[in-house]
């Protein structure tokens, strides 16, 4: 019975694959505003999953139990943050707002200015604290009138995104093994074998980068809190948390953190140790510079080394591009995403330059010219189907037939190879055949272990060099 089903040609499959990929990318771009919580959930699950696997292996408990425990821990940390950090930060912010008049007045004295104007509000820096507070309140009201109408919907939107993030993180942690197995089964064994090392490289880069950034946030928040406290800078907890968070922004983050701390030290009015505001600001700047140098030369090389291998100009460009395309999230993921794309590009570049393995054509002692030509043509056709731009052949001639040893008939072989536009090597230990091949401009391969011997090895796995490697990779015979 004739099968009347419709089968897709390779060209049709390629067209469908590329169209599907294009539609998927277009869809993701159109819904990019709702992808943020899912991306953060993937990052969180990616960081926690190796720990879950390790604990499950060490304790004998299932990964589901540990996933639930980690999720409860995540909720606990969130609750602790809302109960402890948020009130502390709120108190710091409120205190900073109360002292804004003094900061503005001190800035005016340093800049030799008596008044400034912003958003149509004139602020007299020589006014009393009460009057200056009233003017600042008017300025904040003006800002609120412009920002608040769009800010309120964003509050509800961010609460919804937080809920989506928590739910997504839970299910990703719970089902990470199934998701991984599904992806593993989807990829063919050949692709798994070839792509495995490249995925390991990507995994190493991303894992080291994320772990390094998390450690850096904690480290820089802690050391800057200690340093700012010792220097007597106001709002040290708030500035320390801010420093740790903006450290995740490549290049610009440390300068934003240092500049903010210097500005606060310069305008806070109170200075310890009998220093002037300028001296205190210089001390803060020196502290941030020293910490930056220690971070660049000791901490980061120890944590992630030079895994990203990205030039500073490339990093600056991709960070700005990420910020332009995806805001804060785009700015944060720009560097690891670029490092990943660099590894993918290196793989694809190698595939573009890679030649397919040589196709083996076996020529036996009793073959006549017709049989030889048929073997070569069949091997050339098979080589073309494997993706070679021109046939790449390995003519194995352990015992040359008379047709190839006859100087009058041998020229028919190079003529055939030229007609097929093939790149061919002859594998043989017969000196006469190799001499004829060299005179005709045909490449030869003579392994060292058989050079000068009476006959080549019967086992093709013993063949070395390019030909042997191709054979061992399973060239078509």
N, C-alpha and C positions, 0 to 999 in steps of 0.2 A: 504493500500500500504506500502510495506516494504521500509524503508529509507535506500538507498544504499550508503549514504555518508560515508567518512572515518572519524572516531573519534579517537582522540589521547588519549592514556592511560596516567595516572598520571606519569608513568615512562618516557614515550616519551616526555611529556611536560617538565619534569625536565631536560632531556638531551638536548632538544632544547634550553631551557632557559639558561643553563650553557654554551653551545657552543656559543650562541649568545653573552653572556657576555664576554666570552674569546676572541672572534673575535673582539668585540668592544674595549676591553682593549688593545689588540695587535695593532689595527689600531691607537688608540690614542697615544700609545707609539711610533709608527713609525713616526707620524706626530707631535710629541711633540714640534719641533722647531717652528712651526707656531701657536701654541696654546697661546703663551704669550699675544698678544693683546686681544684675546677673554677672557682670564682669568682676565686681568686688566679691561676689559669692564664689566664683570660680577661683579667684586668687586666694581667698581664705581656705577653701577646701584643698587647693593645691599645696598650701603651706602645711596644713594640719594632717593631710592624708598620710605622708610618710611616718609621722609620729603615731598615728592611729594603727598603722600596719605593724610598726615596731612593738608597740605596747600589746597588741593582740597576740603577736608571736611570742613575746616574753611571758605573758600572764596566762595564756590559754583561753582568755575570754574572747568572745566574738568581736569582730570589728563593729558590729551594730551597737554592742554595749558601749564600746569606747566612743563611737560616734555620738551616741546620746549623752554620754558624760561630758565630752568636749562641747557639745551644744549647750548643755546646762551651764558649763563653765563660761562659755561665751556670753550667755544671758546674764550670768552673775557678774561678769566684768562690766557689762553694759549697765546693769543696775548699780554697781558700785560707782561707776563713772557718773551716773545721773545723781547719785546720792552724795558723793564726796567731791569729785572733781568739778562738776558743774557749779555747785554752790561756792566752792573756793574761787573758781574763775570768775563767777558773777560778782563776788565781793571785791576781787581785785579790779575788775572792770569798773564797778561802781566807785571804788576809791580813786581810780585813775580819772574818772569823769569829774569827781568832786575837785580834784587837784588840777584839772585842765587850765583854769585861770592862771595859776602860778606857772604852769609850763608855758603857756602862751606869753605871759608877761616876761619870763626869763628869756624866751626866744626873741622877744622884741628887743630886750636890752642887748642881747648878743648881736642882733642884726641892726641895731640902732634904728628901730622902727617904732613909731608910736601908735600906729593903727594899720589894720589890714582890711581888705574887703573880699568877701567870698559869697557867691550866689546872691549878690545884691544886698548882703548884710554887712554893715560897717562895724568893725570891732575895735573899740578904743582900748589899747593895751595899758593906758595910764588910769583907767577907771577903777573904781573900787571892786572888790571881789564880788559883791552882790550885783553890781551893774554889769561886770564882765560875764558873770554867770548867766544873767538875763540875755545878753547879746549872744552868748554861745548857745543858749537854749533856743533862741530864735533861729540861729543857724541850723541847729539840729532839726528844728521843726520844718525848716525849708527843705532840708534833705529828706525828712520823713514824708513830706507831701509829694515829693518826686519819686521816692523809692517804695513807700509803704503799700500803695495800691498793687504793685506787682510783687511785693514781698509776701503778703498774706497767702495768696495762692501757692507760692513756693513752699511755705511752711507745711501746708497739707500735702503737697506733692512730695516733699522730702520725707514726711512721716510715712507715706505710702511706700516710697522707695526703701525705707528702712525695714518695713514689714516684709516686702518682697525679698530683700537681701537676707533677712533672718530665715525665712522659709526656704529660699533657694539653697542657702548654705547647709541647712539641715538635710535636705534631700540629696545634695551632692555628696556630703560626707557619708550618708547612709548607703547610697547606691554607687559609690566610686568604683568598687570592684566590678560591679555588673557593667557599668559604663565602659570601663577599661577593657573588659572581656569582649564586649560588643564591638568596640573599635578594633581590637586585636583580631577577632574572627572575620571582620570585614576586609582586612588586608590580606592579600595572598601570601603564602609562605615565602615566595621569592622576594616580594617587596619587603616583608618583615626582615628577612636576612640582610638585604641591602640597606634599608632605611634605619635599621636598629641602631647602628653606631651614630648616625646623624641625629636621631632622636635623643640619644644619650648626651650628645654635645649640647643640644638645645636645652635639655632638662638640667644639665649641670649649670649652664649659664643663667637660666631663669631662677633655679633654686638658690644659687649662690647670691644672685642680685637681690632677690626678695628677702632672704635671710639677712643679708648685709644691711639692707635698708631698715628693716625692723630693729636690728641691733643698734644701728646708728641713731635712730630716733630716741631710743632709751638712753644710750650712752651720752649723746649730746645734751639731752634734756637734763640729765643728772649732773654732768660736769659744769654746764653753764649755770645751773642753779647754785652750785657750791661757789663758783667763781664770782657770780654777781652778788651773792650774799656777803662774801668776804670783802668785796669792794664797796659794799653799802649802797648798791643800786636799788632803787625802789621797784616794786612789782617784780621781784626776782622769779617767783613761781610762774607768773603769767609769761614773762619773757623767756623762761626756760622751756616751757611747753611749746611756745611759738617757735623757738629756735629748733627744737627737735622735729617739729612738723615740717617746717620749710626746708630743713636739710634734705628732704627727699626730692627737692627740686634741683636738678643738676645745674651747677655753675651759679645760677642766680640766687638759689636758696641761702647759702651762707652769707652773701652780701646783704640780702634783705634782712636777715636776722641780726647781723652785726650792725648794720646801719640803724635799725630800730633801737637796739640797746644803747648805742652811742648817743642817739638823739634823746632818749629818756635820761641818760646820765648827764647830758649837757644841760638839760632844762629842768631837772628836778629841784634845783635850788639848794637842797641839803647836800653837802659833800663831807665825807669822812676824812680823818687823818689830817685835817687842816688843808686839804687840797683845794685848788680852784676847780670850777666846773670843767674848764678845758683840760686840766690834768686828769680828772676822773674820766672824761670822755676818751682821752688818749690811752689811759690804762685799760678801759673796756675794749678799745680797738685793738690794743696789743694782745689782750687775752683771746679775743676771737681769732686774731691772725695766728697765734701760737696753736690754738686748738685746731684751726683749719690745716696747718702744716702737719700736725701730729696725725690728724685724720687721713690726709692724703698719703703720707709717707709710712705710716705704721699700721693704722687701723684697717683702712680699705684694702691695701695689698694683702694683709693677713687674712681678711675675711673673704674677698672674692678675687684677689689678684688682679690680673689684667684680662679677665675672661671675655669682656666685651670687645676688646681690641678695636675701639672706635676712636678716630682722631677727634681732638677737641672741637675743631670746626664742624665736624659732622654732628657731634653731640649738640652743639649750640643750634645748628640748623634744625635738627629733628625735634629738639625741645620746643623751639618757636613754632615749628610746623604743627606739632602735636597740640600746643596751646591754641593755635588758630583753628584747628579742625575739631578738637574735642574738649576745649576748655581745660579745667584743672585735671580731669581724668586723662585727657590726651597728653598733657604735659608730663604726668607721672609715668605713663606707660610708654612714652616715646622711646626711651633708651633701651629697655629690655625688648621691645618689639623690633627695633632696628637691629639689635644684636641677633635676634632670631632670624630676621629676614636676611642678614648677612650670611648666616650659616646655610639657609635655604638657597641663596644666590650662589654660594660656593659649590653646593651640590649640583645645581642646575648647570652652572658653567662647566663643571667637570663632565656632566652628561652630554653637553653640546660638543665638547672636544673629544669625548671617548669614542673610539672605534669599536664596532661590534666584534666579537671573537671570529677568528677565521673558521671557515667551513671546511671540513676535512673531505678530501677526495682520495679514495684508496685506489691505487693503480697496481694491478697484480702482474706477475711474471708472464702469464699467458694472454694478456689483453692485447688485442689488435688495435689499430688506429681508431676504428669506428667505436670500439668500446671505450677507449681512452677519451675520445671527444665527448661521448655521451656522459661519462662520469664527470668531466669538467663542466659541461653545460648544466647538468643537474645540480652540482654543487654551487655554481654561480647563481642559478635561479633561487636556490634555497637561501643563499647569502643575501640576496636582494630582499627576500621576504622578511629577513631578520632586521631590516632597517639600514643596511649598509648603503651608502651613496654610490659605491662601486663595489663589485664583488671582492671579498677578501677570502682568498683560498689558501689552503695548505695541501699541497700535492704530496702525499706520502707514497714513496716508491721504494719499498724495502728491497725488492728484487726487480730491477728495471727490465721491461720487455724489450724485444729486439727493435720494436718500432721507435723507441726513445734512444736507443744506442746507435742507431743508424744515422750518420751525419746527413744523409740525404732526406730522411723522413723527419728528423727532429725539428727542423724549422717550422713544421706545421703546428707545433705546440705554441711557440711564441706568437705565431699568427693568430691562433685561436684565442689566446689570452688577450691579445690586442683587440680582436674583434669584440670580445666580451667586456672590454675596458676594465679588466680585473687587476687587482693587486695580489700577486701570487708568490708563494714561497715553495721551494721544492725541499722536502725532507728526505734525505738519502745519505748513505755512506759510500755509494759507488762513485769513485773518482772520475770515471769517464763521463757519467751523467752530469756530475757537478761542473765539470769543465765545459761541457756543451751548454749548460744553463748559464754559466757566467759569460761565455762568449755571446750568448743571445740576449743578455741583459735581464735574465730572470733571477730574482732573489733566491738565495739558497739558505738552508738551515742545516747545520751539521753539528749536533750535540757533541760536547767534548768527550762524553763517555763512549761514543760510537765512532768518533773520528779515527779513521785509519783502520777500523775493524772490517771484517769481511761482510757483515750484514748489520742492519740497525736492529734495535731491540724489538722483540715481538710485543711487549707490553707498552702501550702508548703512555701510561702513567709515568714511565721512566724518562720520558722526553723532557728536557729542561728548557729554559729560556722562554721566549714569547710563545713559541709553538706549544711547548709543554704546558704552559700556564693556560693557554686557550683550550687545550685538550682536556685538562683537568677540570676546567669550568664547564665542560659538557658541550663542546661544539657539535653541530649537527654532522652526522656521518652518513 
